[in-house]
Amino acid sequence: MTLTGTDLKVMSFGLKTTFVLFVICLLNLSSIFVKSIKEIKSHTVMVKSSLKAVNKMVKRKAN
């Protein structure tokens, strides 16, 4: 089997599109990962603040 010029062009085009799609998928995954990290941080902040509020209420009831 011999490759002609058009075969090589089609193959390189296919490789380029595959690479571009791969990069797009990676970018989407990284943005999803960053969003989930930010959500986890905000949840921990919310939990900490609610724990502080609970502690204040407990201290007030103890006094």
WOKANOR-V879707 format. One line per field, one symbol per residue. phi: phi as a letter, one per 30 degrees, with the letter a starting at -180 (. if undefined). burial: + if it has 24 or more other ideal C-beta (glycine too) atoms within 12 Angstrom, else -. A space follows every 10 residues. Layout:
phi=???
burial=???
//
This chain:
phi=.cccdddddd dddddddddd dddddddddd dddddddddd dddddddddd dddddddddd ddd
burial=---------- ---------- ---------- ---------- ---------- ---------- ---
//
